[in-house]
Amino acid sequence: MPEIVTLTMNPALDVTTFTDAVVPTRKLRCDEPFYDAGGGGVNVAKVARVLGASAAAVYPAGGARGEQMSGLLDDDDVEEHIVPITGSTRECFTAIDRRSGQEYRFVTPGPELTDEEQERCLATLEKVAEGAKYVVASGSFPPGVPGTFVRRIAAAAHEAGARFVLDSSGDALTSIDSGVYLVKPSLDELCEWTGRELATDDEQIAAARELVTSGVTEIVVVSLGADGAIMVTADEAVRVPALAAKVRSAVGAGDSMVAGLVVGLLQERSLRDALALGIACGTAALLTAGSHVCHREDIDRFDALARLV
């Protein structure tokens, strides 16, 4: 029985390659591309497995790219529950410029999911999540899925007896009004959600706490990019700064952070130490190309540093 069940409504076959320089109009000679199963919840499940937690990934898939994703997740030792769809799983492309080290990411919208396919995603989640500790919904919603669908995911997690963790954007983030254990907006998303600029620590903590006191969630984790992250509850606010690392690719770093947070809470760490593990996983993800899963030795090294700073 998995401890963590993730739902990815818009998974992707991630394609990554390197080229000497990204310039317009010219043919760019690239390395042989490599492929990863990607999308928010899929990435969370992959990193949770690296950390030793049992994890299952629920996601819709269709077409040849959907079949290829399944084989790739076998390599990551993730239990998967695929909801077949008529559309074709999307493909997202990343090109890394060797000269500058910059990363160029091309993200496609994904297939439109029918009402019936959405219902089957929920039914599968409810079945797989029975007895799980956490349900994590991570990533964007594809065409055809309204933001309010997140409320039904929250209800399914509650019905299964699991804590619900949400990491999404746009309407899928702001449509939630209750039933969340932890939500992880970026600072920009929190500003948009609250409708005001949040320039100082006090303003950011106060805005996050409003989501707690209004009953939306019990914990808010605000990712601050180069400034690290803050974790806010009704009674506590803790910050862990970002850690220095040579960035190879930022793909999946936020998802890796969510995995670390959830596993840290699963291990019954203190709030600050759970946030430290999240920061450690997000930093370790920066060292790998594309959405390649981060390595345990890197996580452990950064975790030790994050607990000290």
Long-range contacts (C-beta under 8 A, 24 or more apart in sequence): 1-54, 1-131, 1-132, 2-54, 2-55, 2-56, 2-79, 2-128, 2-132, 3-53, 3-54, 3-55, 3-132, 3-133, 3-134, 3-266, 4-44, 4-45, 4-48, 4-53, 4-54, 4-55, 4-56, 4-132, 4-133, 4-134, 4-135, 4-136, 4-262, 4-263, 4-266, 5-55, 5-56, 5-57, 5-58, 5-125, 5-128, 5-129, 5-132, 5-134, 5-135, 5-136, 5-162, 6-40, 6-41, 6-42, 6-44, 6-45, 6-48, 6-55, 6-56, 6-57, 6-58, 6-135, 6-136, 6-137, 6-138, 7-41, 7-58, 7-59, 7-121, 7-125, 7-135, 7-136, 7-137, 7-138, 7-153, 8-39, 8-40, 8-41, 8-42, 8-57, 8-58, 8-59, 8-138, 8-139, 9-59, 9-60, 9-113, 9-121, 9-137, 9-139, 9-140, 9-141, 9-142, 9-145, 9-149, 10-39, 10-90, 10-110, 10-139, 10-140, 10-141, 10-142, 11-37, 11-38, 11-39, 11-41, 11-42, 11-59, 11-60, 11-61, 11-69, 11-89, 11-90, 11-139, 12-38, 12-39, 12-89, 12-90, 12-91, 12-92, 12-107, 12-108, 12-110, 13-37, 13-38, 13-65, 13-66, 13-68, 13-69, 13-72, 13-89, 13-90, 13-91, 13-92, 14-38, 14-91, 14-92, 14-94, 14-251, 14-290, 14-291, 15-91, 15-92, 15-93, 15-94, 15-290, 16-93, 16-94, 16-95, 16-96, 16-249, 16-251, 16-289, 16-290, 16-291, 16-292, 17-93, 17-94, 17-95, 17-96, 18-95, 18-96, 18-98, 18-289, 19-95, 19-96, 19-97, 19-98, 20-97, 20-98, 20-99, 21-97, 21-98, 21-99, 21-100, 22-95, 22-97, 22-102, 22-104, 28-95, 30-95, 34-289, 34-290, 34-292, 35-68, 35-72, 36-72, 36-290, 36-291, 36-292, 36-293, 37-69, 37-70, 37-72, 37-73, 37-76, 37-291, 38-92, 38-251, 38-252, 38-291, 39-138, 39-139, 40-137, 40-138, 40-139, 40-140, 40-167, 40-168, 40-255, 40-258, 41-136, 41-137, 41-138, 41-139, 41-255, 42-69, 42-73, 42-78, 43-138, 43-252, 43-255, 43-256, 43-259, 43-291, 43-293, 44-136, 44-138, 44-167, 44-255, 44-256, 44-258, 44-259, 44-262, 45-76, 45-78, 45-259, 46-73, 46-76, 46-78, 46-259, 46-293, 47-255, 47-256, 47-259, 47-260, 47-281, 47-285, 47-293, 47-294, 48-259, 48-262, 48-263, 49-76, 49-77, 49-78, 50-293, 50-294, 50-295, 50-296, 50-299, 51-259, 51-260, 51-263, 51-277, 51-281, 51-296, 51-299, 52-263, 53-262, 53-263, 53-266, 54-79, 55-79, 56-80, 56-81, 56-128, 56-132, 57-81, 58-83, 58-121, 58-124, 58-125, 58-128, 59-83, 60-84, 60-85, 60-89, 60-113, 60-117, 60-120, 60-121, 61-85, 61-89, 62-86, 62-87, 62-88, 62-89, 62-111, 63-87, 63-88, 63-89, 64-88, 65-89, 65-90, 65-91, 76-293, 81-124, 81-128, 83-117, 83-120, 83-121, 83-124, 85-111, 85-113, 85-114, 85-117, 86-111, 86-114, 86-117, 87-111, 87-112, 87-113, 90-142, 94-249, 94-251, 94-290, 96-248, 96-249, 96-289, 101-247, 103-249, 103-250, 103-251, 105-251, 109-142, 109-143, 110-140, 110-142, 110-143, 111-142, 111-143, 112-142, 112-143, 112-144, 113-142, 113-143, 113-144, 113-145, 114-144, 118-144, 118-145, 118-149, 122-152, 122-153, 122-156, 125-153, 125-156, 125-157, 125-160, 126-156, 126-159, 126-160, 129-156, 129-157, 129-160, 129-162, 130-160, 130-161, 131-160, 131-161, 132-160, 132-161, 132-162, 133-162, 133-163, 133-266, 134-162, 134-163, 134-164, 134-165, 134-181, 134-262, 134-265, 134-266, 135-160, 135-162, 135-163, 135-164, 135-165, 136-165, 136-166, 136-167, 136-258, 136-262, 137-164, 137-165, 137-166, 137-167, 137-168, 138-165, 138-166, 138-167, 138-168, 138-255, 138-258, 139-167, 139-168, 139-255, 140-168, 140-169, 140-170, 140-172, 141-168, 141-170, 141-171, 141-172, 145-172, 146-171, 146-175, 147-171, 147-172, 147-173, 147-174, 147-175, 148-175, 150-175, 150-176, 151-175, 151-176, 151-177, 151-179, 154-178, 154-179, 154-180, 155-179, 165-258, 165-261, 165-262, 166-217, 167-254, 167-255, 167-258, 176-216, 176-217, 177-215, 177-216, 178-215, 178-216, 180-216, 180-217, 180-218, 181-217, 181-218, 181-219, 182-217, 182-218, 182-219, 182-220, 182-221, 182-261, 182-262, 182-265, 183-211, 183-216, 183-217, 183-219, 183-220, 183-221, 184-220, 184-221, 184-222, 184-223, 184-254, 184-257, 184-258, 184-261, 185-220, 185-222, 185-223, 186-222, 186-223, 186-224, 186-225, 187-222, 187-223, 187-224, 187-225, 190-220, 190-222, 201-230, 201-239, 204-230, 205-230, 205-232, 205-237, 208-232, 208-237, 209-234, 209-237, 219-271, 221-261, 221-275, 221-278, 223-254, 223-257, 228-279, 229-257, 229-275, 229-278, 229-279, 231-271, 231-272, 231-274, 231-275, 233-271, 236-271, 238-271, 238-272, 238-275, 240-272, 240-275, 240-276, 240-278, 240-279, 240-306, 240-309, 241-279, 241-309, 242-279, 242-283, 243-279, 243-280, 243-283, 243-302, 243-305, 243-306, 243-309, 245-283, 245-284, 245-286, 245-287, 245-302, 246-286, 246-287, 247-286, 248-286, 248-287, 248-288, 248-289, 249-286, 249-288, 249-289, 249-290, 249-291, 250-285, 250-286, 251-285, 251-290, 251-291, 252-285, 252-290, 252-291, 252-293, 253-282, 253-283, 253-285, 253-286, 254-282, 255-285, 256-281, 256-282, 256-284, 256-285, 256-294, 257-281, 257-282, 257-285, 260-299, 272-307, 273-307, 275-306, 276-303, 276-306, 276-307, 277-303, 277-306, 279-306, 280-305, 280-306
